[in-house]
Amino acid sequence: MKKTLAVLLATLMLAAFLAACSTANDEPTPATPTTSASTETEPPADNPPPPSSPVTVTYITYQANERERVEAALNFFMEQNENIIMDTVFYPDNTYSDILKTLFVSNDAPDLFQVWVSPDLDEFVRAGYVADITDTAGARKIMPGIRGILQETEARKDGIYALPEGLAGLGMIANMTVLKQAGVDTYPETYDAFVEACEKVQALGIQPIAYGDAEATSSVLFSVWGFDVVADDASIAAMRTGTVRSIIDQPFMTDIFERTLNLRQFFINGWSGITFSEAGTMVAKGEAAFVAHGQWGLTDMRAAASPDAEFVFGPLPLGDRSRPLVTISGGISMSSTAKESDAAITYLNFFASDDYFRLFQASAPVGFEGVNVDLAAEDLAFQRDYAPYANSQSSVPVTGFTEAMYKPLQELLAGLPLADALARAEEFYTS
């Protein structure tokens, strides 16, 4: 979780969003596949020819804390491909990026490697370290919404350089124990319901929203995730393709700023000097009711809470409708200098297969069920059915967008008039 927050902060401040945290900590460990299961699976018809003698594919991963689950998938793959040996090294996620960069610089890159999609993948693509895997069977299975995220930057627009590791929900965590004490029995799905819930919590003597902005985190989440929630589908689609050259005069910009400014009355005291981590702890302990977060935050929050505390994760309620937001949490890439490229591609195709989804892939975000949409589906169905929601503009749709959102919002919350904040947004966006 510490790595997730660090990457989230650094990436958003650079205008390239990352939800770089796996949701696997909340999931049961799958059993190692049996021999009978493996004999029922047909290898993809468009895999490269299998090697006639044993070959070794080198692979490094940041999933050291999920080693048992990863090895179950690797063992399943090697049962299916008896001449391919996966030589896998597990690194802790907090040192992984530096280790990977060192391997590239020293010309000792593995055949396959996991990667934080942003900002690391862009850097590696520009340096020529990553192979374009567009023509692989695995890449052809990537759904349109996720493909858009993978190709949304200038460095990646003409190819596919990673397969997505999984999906992660973005929204808000609510302490339902506090809400129920205030007479709010369900998670608020709309902005009006959110304001009403905040008023009831405040009447208890509790500040409702744990807005922790010491590192500019909450202002980024409210403004940039707020865009996904408040903007209409046409605006989101246009931003994804980079065709919108001016966004500031669109109604959703004013709506986001005005609504967040109105919510300031519900922020925790001293919010501008409180860290994102401290804000989450306040919600965990019942000192506040809401915090904008990813669904991965539930694990730490439950650990810090009393055993009977109840939490719900739901869409950020800034709009007139409940809109789930989903992003990819990381990916797997092939080195441009892979020594065993055919065998590596065979593994990539497996990584994108139904078998891998069933064995390992991330499950639905906890807490979205019972909000407004059913995200408690089977893992595979979730990955497919909710790919259209993988539309977070938090990840560099157009240069300058993130700064144009969160920096003027910070100034607005500090007392800048709305008209001046919008003018400031225009300045950031066009500079």
NORDAFEN-V684293 format. One record per residue. N is the residue number from 0. NEAR is the number of other ideal C-beta (glycine too) atoms within 8 Angstrom. Layout:
BEGIN
n=N near=NEAR
n=N near=NEAR
END
This chain:
BEGIN
n=0 near=9
n=1 near=6
n=2 near=10
n=3 near=12
n=4 near=10
n=5 near=9
n=6 near=12
n=7 near=15
n=8 near=12
n=9 near=9
n=10 near=13
n=11 near=18
n=12 near=9
n=13 near=7
n=14 near=10
n=15 near=13
n=16 near=14
n=17 near=14
n=18 near=14
n=19 near=12
n=20 near=13
n=21 near=13
n=22 near=15
n=23 near=9
n=24 near=8
n=25 near=8
n=26 near=8
n=27 near=3
n=28 near=6
n=29 near=8
n=30 near=5
n=31 near=7
n=32 near=10
n=33 near=6
n=34 near=6
n=35 near=6
n=36 near=9
n=37 near=11
n=38 near=6
n=39 near=5
n=40 near=8
n=41 near=3
n=42 near=7
n=43 near=9
n=44 near=4
n=45 near=5
n=46 near=11
n=47 near=7
n=48 near=5
n=49 near=9
n=50 near=10
n=51 near=4
n=52 near=5
n=53 near=7
n=54 near=10
n=55 near=8
n=56 near=14
n=57 near=11
n=58 near=13
n=59 near=14
n=60 near=12
n=61 near=10
n=62 near=13
n=63 near=10
n=64 near=7
n=65 near=9
n=66 near=9
n=67 near=7
n=68 near=13
n=69 near=13
n=70 near=9
n=71 near=14
n=72 near=11
n=73 near=10
n=74 near=10
n=75 near=14
n=76 near=12
n=77 near=11
n=78 near=10
n=79 near=10
n=80 near=12
n=81 near=6
n=82 near=9
n=83 near=15
n=84 near=8
n=85 near=11
n=86 near=8
n=87 near=10
n=88 near=9
n=89 near=9
n=90 near=11
n=91 near=8
n=92 near=10
n=93 near=7
n=94 near=8
n=95 near=11
n=96 near=8
n=97 near=7
n=98 near=10
n=99 near=12
n=100 near=8
n=101 near=8
n=102 near=11
n=103 near=11
n=104 near=6
n=105 near=6
n=106 near=6
n=107 near=4
n=108 near=9
n=109 near=10
n=110 near=13
n=111 near=15
n=112 near=12
n=113 near=12
n=114 near=13
n=115 near=12
n=116 near=14
n=117 near=13
n=118 near=11
n=119 near=11
n=120 near=16
n=121 near=12
n=122 near=8
n=123 near=13
n=124 near=12
n=125 near=7
n=126 near=7
n=127 near=6
n=128 near=10
n=129 near=13
n=130 near=10
n=131 near=7
n=132 near=16
n=133 near=7
n=134 near=4
n=135 near=10
n=136 near=10
n=137 near=15
n=138 near=13
n=139 near=6
n=140 near=8
n=141 near=12
n=142 near=11
n=143 near=7
n=144 near=11
n=145 near=13
n=146 near=10
n=147 near=11
n=148 near=14
n=149 near=15
n=150 near=11
n=151 near=11
n=152 near=10
n=153 near=4
n=154 near=7
n=155 near=14
n=156 near=8
n=157 near=4
n=158 near=9
n=159 near=13
n=160 near=13
n=161 near=13
n=162 near=14
n=163 near=14
n=164 near=11
n=165 near=12
n=166 near=16
n=167 near=17
n=168 near=14
n=169 near=14
n=170 near=16
n=171 near=12
n=172 near=17
n=173 near=13
n=174 near=16
n=175 near=10
n=176 near=10
n=177 near=13
n=178 near=15
n=179 near=10
n=180 near=7
n=181 near=13
n=182 near=6
n=183 near=11
n=184 near=5
n=185 near=5
n=186 near=10
n=187 near=10
n=188 near=11
n=189 near=11
n=190 near=10
n=191 near=7
n=192 near=10
n=193 near=13
n=194 near=10
n=195 near=10
n=196 near=14
n=197 near=14
n=198 near=9
n=199 near=12
n=200 near=16
n=201 near=12
n=202 near=7
n=203 near=9
n=204 near=4
n=205 near=12
n=206 near=12
n=207 near=11
n=208 near=13
n=209 near=15
n=210 near=13
n=211 near=16
n=212 near=12
n=213 near=11
n=214 near=8
n=215 near=12
n=216 near=14
n=217 near=13
n=218 near=12
n=219 near=14
n=220 near=12
n=221 near=15
n=222 near=14
n=223 near=16
n=224 near=15
n=225 near=14
n=226 near=14
n=227 near=16
n=228 near=13
n=229 near=11
n=230 near=11
n=231 near=6
n=232 near=5
n=233 near=6
n=234 near=12
n=235 near=13
n=236 near=8
n=237 near=9
n=238 near=15
n=239 near=11
n=240 near=6
n=241 near=7
n=242 near=5
n=243 near=9
n=244 near=4
n=245 near=8
n=246 near=12
n=247 near=10
n=248 near=6
n=249 near=8
n=250 near=5
n=251 near=11
n=252 near=12
n=253 near=9
n=254 near=9
n=255 near=16
n=256 near=15
n=257 near=9
n=258 near=12
n=259 near=15
n=260 near=10
n=261 near=8
n=262 near=12
n=263 near=8
n=264 near=6
n=265 near=11
n=266 near=10
n=267 near=14
n=268 near=5
n=269 near=6
n=270 near=12
n=271 near=8
n=272 near=5
n=273 near=14
n=274 near=9
n=275 near=12
n=276 near=8
n=277 near=10
n=278 near=17
n=279 near=17
n=280 near=9
n=281 near=13
n=282 near=17
n=283 near=14
n=284 near=8
n=285 near=12
n=286 near=9
n=287 near=16
n=288 near=15
n=289 near=14
n=290 near=15
n=291 near=11
n=292 near=12
n=293 near=12
n=294 near=16
n=295 near=14
n=296 near=13
n=297 near=13
n=298 near=10
n=299 near=10
n=300 near=13
n=301 near=10
n=302 near=7
n=303 near=9
n=304 near=12
n=305 near=5
n=306 near=4
n=307 near=5
n=308 near=11
n=309 near=8
n=310 near=13
n=311 near=11
n=312 near=16
n=313 near=14
n=314 near=15
n=315 near=14
n=316 near=14
n=317 near=12
n=318 near=10
n=319 near=5
n=320 near=6
n=321 near=12
n=322 near=9
n=323 near=13
n=324 near=15
n=325 near=14
n=326 near=15
n=327 near=15
n=328 near=14
n=329 near=13
n=330 near=13
n=331 near=11
n=332 near=16
n=333 near=13
n=334 near=13
n=335 near=8
n=336 near=7
n=337 near=11
n=338 near=6
n=339 near=11
n=340 near=10
n=341 near=9
n=342 near=14
n=343 near=13
n=344 near=14
n=345 near=13
n=346 near=14
n=347 near=16
n=348 near=14
n=349 near=14
n=350 near=10
n=351 near=12
n=352 near=11
n=353 near=6
n=354 near=9
n=355 near=12
n=356 near=11
n=357 near=8
n=358 near=12
n=359 near=9
n=360 near=11
n=361 near=13
n=362 near=8
n=363 near=11
n=364 near=12
n=365 near=9
n=366 near=14
n=367 near=18
n=368 near=8
n=369 near=7
n=370 near=12
n=371 near=7
n=372 near=8
n=373 near=6
n=374 near=12
n=375 near=6
n=376 near=9
n=377 near=5
n=378 near=12
n=379 near=10
n=380 near=8
n=381 near=13
n=382 near=14
n=383 near=8
n=384 near=7
n=385 near=13
n=386 near=13
n=387 near=8
n=388 near=10
n=389 near=15
n=390 near=12
n=391 near=14
n=392 near=13
n=393 near=12
n=394 near=12
n=395 near=12
n=396 near=9
n=397 near=10
n=398 near=5
n=399 near=11
n=400 near=15
n=401 near=14
n=402 near=10
n=403 near=13
n=404 near=15
n=405 near=13
n=406 near=11
n=407 near=15
n=408 near=15
n=409 near=11
n=410 near=12
n=411 near=13
n=412 near=11
n=413 near=7
n=414 near=5
n=415 near=10
n=416 near=5
n=417 near=11
n=418 near=6
n=419 near=9
n=420 near=14
n=421 near=14
n=422 near=8
n=423 near=12
n=424 near=14
n=425 near=11
n=426 near=8
n=427 near=12
n=428 near=13
n=429 near=7
n=430 near=5
END
